[in-house]
Amino acid sequence: MSGNRSSQRSMYLKEPKIYPRHVKGRFARLRVLAVWLLLGLYYLIPWFNIGGQQAVLFDLPARKFHILGLTLWPQDFVYLALLLIVAGLSLFFFTALAGRLWCGFACPQTVWTETFMMIERWVEGDRSQRIKLDKSPWNANRIMRKFIKQLLWIVFAAWTGFTFVGFFTPIRELGGDIVNLELGGWATFWIIFYSVATYGNAGFLREQVCKYMCPYARFQSAMFDEDTLIISYDEKRGEPRGGRRKSADPAALELGSCIDCTLCVQVCPTGIDIRNGLQYDCIACAACIDVCDQVMDKMEYPRGLISFTTEHALQGKETRVLRPRMWVYGTLLLVIVSGIVWGMTHRVPLRADLIRDRNVLYRELPDGMIESVYTLKITNMDRKPHHYELTVIDNDAVQFDFSRPLELEAEEVGDFSMRIRMPASAGSGTQNLQLLFQATDDSSIQRLVKARMLLPTQTNGAGR
């Protein structure tokens, strides 16, 4: 038994902690710019109002999505579905074009991890200082720095959770509830949940999320081909690797351009060695390109030992950017985005549904008229109130009245009782009517509704 236990223990390899080294360069600047831009949008957008409404608010209880001045209702679900399709196709398009560009610069895991690492460097120092601090005994300096780092992480994570819930609950009301200690149970739960998730994923799991939890890392290779831009090490130029003086001639030493400084490994947030070839762990952050270019500059070698390139380029072949899959993805994106734009710009902010009372098919009135009762449900999807009028198309014999005026406030749903009357002599059986509902102050806001009215087969029969 003891032998089995030791064997089982030996099969488990604990992942060593990764201490990414800070690097400067063009890709590092782009990554920091993306972090500030995306976090700025995330934290600031909920505080802005457009037309008296929070700029982005997913109001689930009211079943309304307010997005930059546009209100989407349940009937507009098709637009949300199309936006998800666009997001998926965009991921395919940019992955086929430039590999894991999304992972390296725009993925939420990358953005928040980069922010947590910035806080960590600010408190504990760069790579060598963090390693030294973790190996030191628990003295006052280590306790203070660890406490400050954890405190800043917790505050930042809590603000992230609060902001996330602020996309689903008016954020000003949410803030007031917290200040007044009136926060509801569900809001409290979700703030804590997303705060803990941010704290754990960005503070501790980090590269483990990208390597083991994210499914994208597993199927990304299916979207790569020989013309996809990926981060690659030029093995022909770099090998054999080895240390040397700056003044030494690599050719005389029978060495390649790689001086085996391992800086490309030290700056990698997932801890891989890019010189071993393309690996699913690589998130394409390009930190290894920045640091390698700096080493090449110091050695007075040409840049590009590690670069964004294609397999065809490394083989000396021509790279084709406009290839069939790019045309397919691009065409689909263009068609769907154009459809969304057209649908949004031609969207009528009115919905009308007519439901006949099924308990009474019709009633015969003393004046020889046949009457049916309906329930009219009107949804004013506009951000201003409207008064509506009804017109019957191509049938002057139809009369109607409502239980109350057809008036709705902005974004209001109203139910109206409606009675439609026709002369008994107008026919028999089912009569199909076309009713036009139109806003009195804007003729472009209109809906055509079809109604079915039942008439008796014999005008002198008994009423039902």
N, C-alpha and C positions, 0 to 999 in steps of 0.2 A: 504493500500500500504506500509506504513512504517513498518507494522508488517511483510509483505512478504519480504521486503528488509532485515530486521534484521534476518529473518529466513534463507535467502539465504547466508548472511554473515556468519552465525554460522556454515553453512555446510562446509565452507572452512577452512582447518587447514594448516597453514603455517609450512613448514618443519623447525625445529630448526637447527641452524648451528651446525655441528659436529666438535669437536676439538679432533682428534685422538691423543692419548698419544704415545710418542716415546717408543719403546720397543727394547731390545736387546735379542738375542738368536739365536739358530741354524737356525730357519726358517727365521728370520730377516736377517741373514747373507746371506742365499741363495737368498732371495728376492733382497737384495742390489747387490749381484753378478749378478743376472739376469738383473737388471736395467743397470748396467755398461756394461755388455756384449752386450745386445741388442741395447742400445743407441750408444755404440762404433761402432757396425756394421752399424747402420743406418747413423751415421754422417761421418764415415771414408770411407766406401766402395766407394762412388762416386768419391773420390779423387784419387783412385788407378787406374792404367792402366794395362791392360793385352794385350800384343801383339799390343801396340799402340792404344788401344781402351779403353774407360772408362769401368771399371769392370762391372758395372750394368747400363745400359742405355736403356730405353724404347723409342726408336726413332719412335714416331708415324707418323710424316710426311714421313719418309722413309720406314715405315712399317717393321721395324726391331727391334728385342729385343736382346740386347747384354747382356748375363748373364755369367759372369765368364769365358770369353774366348770362349763362344759358341754363335753363332748368330742364332736366330730363325726367320724364315720368315713366311709370311701368310700361306704358305703351311704346316708349322709346328704347326699349331694351335692345332692339336690333342694332342701335348705334353703339351701345356698350359692347355687344358681341363683335361688331365689326372692328372696334378699337382694339379689342383683345387679339383679333386676327392680325391686325396691322402690327401690333407689338411682336407677335410671334414671327411674322414674315420679316420684320425689320431685324430681329435677332438672327434669322437664317441668312439674310442678305449680308449683314455686316460680319457675321462669322465666316461666310464663304469668301468675303473680301479681305478681311484683316484678322482672322482668328478670334481669340477671346478678348476683343477690344472692350466689350461690355464689362467683362470681369475685372479687367485691369483699371478701368477709369470710372465706371458708372454704377456698378453693382452696389446695392445698399450695404452688403457685408464688407466690401472693399472700402466704401466711403466712411462708414463708422469705425472700422478697424484702423484706418489711417488717422482718424481724429483721435482715437484712444492712444495710438502710438505717439502722436504729437504731444499729448498730455504727458505720456510716460517719459519721453525724451526731455521735456521741459523740467520735470521733477527729478528724474533719476540720472539724466545724462545720456550720452550715446552708447553704442554697443559695449565697448570695453568697460565703461563706467557701470553699466547695468550688470554685466557679468561679475565684476569685482564686488558690487554691492550685494548681490545675491549670495556670493561665497563668504562674505564677511559675517561675523557673529552678530547677534541681535543686540546691537548697541543703540544709543540714543539717535544717532544719525540715520541708521537703517529704519528704525521704528518711525521716526518723523517723516522720512521720505515716503515710505510705504503707506503711512496713514494719509498724507496729503494726496498721494496719487489715488488711493481708493476713494477718498472723499470727493475728489473732482470727478472721478468716473461715475460715482453714484449720483451726484448732482446732474451731470450731463445726461446720464441714462434716464433719470426721473423726468427731466425736461423733455427728452425724446418721447417717453411714454405719454406725458401730458399732451404734447403736441399731436401725437397720433390720435388720441381720443378726441382732440379738438377738431379733427376732420369729420367726426361723426356726431359731435355735440357742439353747438355754438361755443367757440373757445372763450369768449368773454364771459358767458354765463358759467362755463366750467371753471374758469379762474375765480369768479365770484363765489361759487359754491365751495371751493377749496379754502378761500380766505375766511368764509363764514362758517366753515366746518359743517357744511350741509351737503357734502358730496354723497351721491347715491351709491348703493351697493355695486351695481354693474359697472359704473364709471370707475369706482375705486379698484375693482378687480382688474379691469382692462388696463388701467394706468400702471398698476403694479406688474401685471403680466408682461407688458411690452417694455417696461423699465428693466425687469429682470432679464428678459430675452436680449435686450441690447447690451446690458452689462455682461452677461455671460458670453454671448457670441463675439462681441468686439473686444472684450477685455481678456478672455481666457481661451475660448475655443479657437478663434481666429482662423488660422490656416486649416484647422481640422474641419471646419464647415465647408471650405472649398474642396478639400481632398476626399471627404467621406460622406458628407451630408447633401451636397449640392448635386442633383442629377445631371446638370448641364456638363459637368466635367466628364461624365461617362459617355455621352453620345456626341460630344463636339467633333470627334474625329470623323463621324459620318458626314459632316458638312465641309470637311477639308478636302482639298485636292492639291495637285502640284503647283497650282497658281495662286494659292491662298497665302497672303502675307502672314508669316509667323516669326516669332523670335527664334533665331537660329545662330548657332556657332559654326563658323567656317572652319571645318576640320582640316581641309586641305591646306589652308594658310596657317592655322594655329599649331598643328602637330608636326613633329613631336614637341611637347611643351617642356619648359624648364627654366630655371632662374639664370640670370646673367646680368652683367653690368650694362649700364646704359650705353657705354662706348663700345661694347662688344658687337662683333658681326655675327648675327644669327646664322648666316649661311656657313661661316667658318666653323661654328659650333654644331652644325647640322641640327639646328633647332628651328621651330616655327615661331610665329609672332607671340604666342601665349607664353607669358613668363611664369605661369602657375602661381599667381599671387593669391588666388582664391577669393578675391574681393567680389566676384560675381556671385559666389555662394553666400558670402556674408551679407550682401544687401538683399538677397531674395527673401520675401516674406513667407514663402512656403518651404524654404530650406533646401531647394533642389540645386543640382549642378547642371546648368544648361549645356555644359560641354559634353554631357552624356546623351545628347539628342533630345528630340521633342518628347515631353512627358505631360500626362494629363494633369499633373499638379501645377503646371505653369499657368499663371493667371494673366500673363501678358502685360504686366505692369511696366516693363521695360527698364526697371532699375538696373539690371545687369548691363544693358546697353550704355546707360549713362556712365557707370563706373568704369566699364571697359574702355570707352572712348577717352576718359580722363587718363587711364593708364597708358593707352596708346599715344596720347599727346605727350606725356612725360618721357616716354621711351623714344619719341620722335618717329613712331611708326604710323602708317595710314590708319585712319579710323575704319570701323566696320567689321572688326573681327567677330563681334556679336552685333546683329542688326535685325531689323524687320526686313525679311526677304522671303523669297519663295524657293521651293525645292528645285524648280526649273532654273532659277537664277544661279543657285549654287552649283548646278550641273553645267552652267554655261549656255543654257537654252533660253529662248525668248519667253517672257512672261506674258500671258494673255489675261488682261483684266476683264474685257468684255467677252465672256464666254457664255455658253448656253444657259447655265444655271443662273448667272447674273441677270440675263435678259428675262428669264422666267420670273425670278423674284421681283425684279424691278417693275416688270409689266403688271404683275398682280398687285404690287403696292400702289402703283399709279392708278389702276382701275378702282381699287377699294377706297383709297383716299379721295379720289375724285367723286366717287359715289357718296361718301360721307359728307363732303363739302356741299355737293349739290343738294343732298337731302336736308342738311341743316339750313341752308339758305332758302329752300323752298318749303320748309316745314311750317304748317299752319297751326298756330297755337290754340286749336279748338278741337274738342272731341265731343261727339254727340251720339248717344245710343238710345234707341226707342224700343221699349219692351211692352208688349201687349198684355193686358190683364187676362190671365188664362182661366179665371173663375167664371167670367161671363163672356161668351163669344161676341154677343152684340145685344143691344136693346132697341126695341121699336118704340119710338116716341109718338105722342098723340098727333103731332103735326105731320106725320108721314115720313119722318127722318129716322135713319138708322144710326145708332151711336155706339162707338167702341171707346174703351178707356185704356190709356197707355201711361207708362211711367217714362218720362224723359230724363235722362241723366246727361248733364252737360259738364264738361271739364274745361275751365278757362286756364290754359297753360301760359297765358301772357302775364307780364308783370304789371299790368294795369287793369282796372275794372272795365267791363264792357256790358252794354245792353244789346240783346239780340232780338231779331225779328224772324218770323217764319213765313215762307212763301211756298204755296203748293204749285208745282210745275204742271202745266197742261191739264188742269182740272179745276174749272171755276165753280163747280157744284159743291166742293168740299168746304165745310165750315169747321172751325176748331176754337177752343179756348183753353186757357191754362189756369191752374190754381193760384198763380201769382206771376208778377212780371218776370220776364226772362232777363234777370240782372244777376251778375256775378262779380264778386270782388276779384282782385288779382290772385291768381293761382288757387281759385276756389272750385270745389266740386259741388254741384247742386242737383237735387232731384225735384222734378216738377210733375204734377199730375196733369195729364193732357187728355182732352176729349175731342175725338174726331167724329163729325157727323156728315152723312151723305143722304140724299133722297133715296127712298126705297126703290124708286123707279130708275135709278142710275144703272141697275143691272142686278146680277145675282152671282152667288159664289164668291170667289176671292177677287178682290180689287187691289192691284198694286199701285201704290202712290209714291211719288218722289217729293220729298220735303226738303227745302233749302233753308238752312239756318245760317244767318249772316249777322255780323256785328254792325250796328247802325252807324258807328263812327269810323269803321274801316271795312270797306267792301271786299278787301283781299282775305279777310278772316271769315271763311264760310265752309260749311260742310253739307254734303248732300246725303240725306238719310232716306232709306227705303222703308216703307211701312206696308204691311199687309192688312187689309180690312175685309172682314167677312160680312156678306149680305145674305139675307134669307133667299131661298130658292123661289118662294112665292111671297109676293109683297103683302097678300092679305092673310098670311098664316099667323098663328099665335106667336107671341114673343117668347123668346127662350130665356 
